[in-house]
Amino acid sequence: MSLRDRLTAGSFAVTAEISPPRGASTDPVTATAALLRDWVDAVNVTDNQGSNVRLASWAGSLAALHAGLEPVMQMTCRDRNRIALQSDLLGASALGIRNILVMTGDHPKFGDHPEAKPVFDLDSVQLLWTLRHMRDQGAVLTGRTLKPPPDCFLGAVENPAAPPAEFRAERLGKKIAAGAQFVQTQFVFDVAAFAEWMAQVRDLGLHEQCYILPGVGAVRSRNALDYMRDKVPGVYVPDDVYRRLRAVPADQTAAEGARLAAETIQQLSAIEGVAGVHLLVAGNEQAVPGILDSAGVRAEDHGR
Amino acid sequence: MTTRPPIPAHPRLGTRLAYRLQRVLRPRPGLRWLSTRIEASGLARPLFTKTERLTKDTLFGCRMCGQCALPVTGYVCPMGCPKELRNGPCGGVGADGGCEVYPEKRCVWVEAFERAASQGRGADLRLLHLPIDHRRWGESSWLNYWQGRDEGLWTREAGDTGGTGDTGGDRHVPHHQPALGGK
């Protein structure tokens, strides 16, 4: 069952994020896809995540597809202008890649080419709008006809924890108005704050117009915890979560991180309007079965 | 047209005063007539554009994109966002409201939201801004505004999904950029 069908059917969906390799081989993607295939409904393939050069998102997505796992191709506005972005959608659709996740993208300053030209020709709302227009109107932005038009299931991202908090639900509303059909969020470590955001989302009726998949991470080590708290833009680790993960011996951080992730999934799935979860586990994919197992989200629940 | 890189700028014009000026400078027959005359003059047009550049650079850190969004962003310039986002903040805003790229500066969208909301104009931020035309960098957006060429920079389409707040003032109705926004 495709991600789109699963969400439409109202079943709890699970997606996970993977990073394509830094190298000219899709083998690592294929291996990860084999590991995750029975556990998640789709896998996000990042687009030069953190502004670091990696194998292209479309190539990683194609490898996942061939390995039997549905891809969600991530597309950022950082590296390509509106011509290239529209061209990429056509290419992806032609190759059978249906799920597209649109985001602004990290600034080049944070990556391995800080001297690169930041493109940002379109912003994420404009890109969603453009892709929806290509699909629904069968034409490029300036009107030329597409034969055949692309097919796609459009996703957006949101960071409920980022300021201005009062505007974040409305920002999702803008993305939905522009074409977003599902949304995956940044790491949710503060479930109470996420629940508050969801209340605003429900007040606006947005949970009925878009499938919402909060992001859940599994912290692997103390270093990863510190890095996440201090270095990753837009990620907020509340003090109680930080203390909990620091309280266990260093060699048990990963186990505690997985426990926390499983508990978070259970808490999130109880919130009205949550359609699934998105596991932000790039580089730690082997933790996925354990986390889903303890969260009670098993392969059997996925109808396999 | 080369322009300096985008860096968040704190507006030097108070919010209330900015909205008051907006009412005075709204397109009207007199201003349209004046802008037509300025455009027709080989001397007045560059002089006027230069004056606009100086004024708006001082007040808002303007980079002369030629397609001014200030009336619906609480008079905080979105082109000062290092990602030049015209539809709201990215997900990298710091917990203190700082810019992801320049943490010592405030995110232009955090400031835009606060300023617009303080004058009952928070709903302005729900408007959908269309992709800009990069051929228009360096043009006078005041002349474009009075001549009606800025109509179509944003649309209400997403403006009625809920929430509260007075949209106030005139709103542009999109008619060019036929692909997006136009109906």
Interface residues (C-beta under 8 A of the other chain):
Chain A: C77 R78 R82 M103 T104 G105 D106 H107 K109 P118 F120 D121 L122 D123 S124 V125 Q126 W129 T130 H133 Q137 A139 V140 L141 T142 G143 V157 E158 N159 A161 A162 P163 P164 E166 F167 E170 R171 G173 K174 I176 A177 A178 Q186 D203 L204 G205 L206 P233 G234 Y236
Chain B: P82 K83 E84 L85 R86 N87 G88 P89 C90 G91 G92 V93 G94 A95 D96 G97 E100 V101 C107 W109 V110 F113 E114 A117 G122 L125 R126 L128 H129 L130 P131 H134 E157 A158 T161 G162 G163 P178 A179 L180
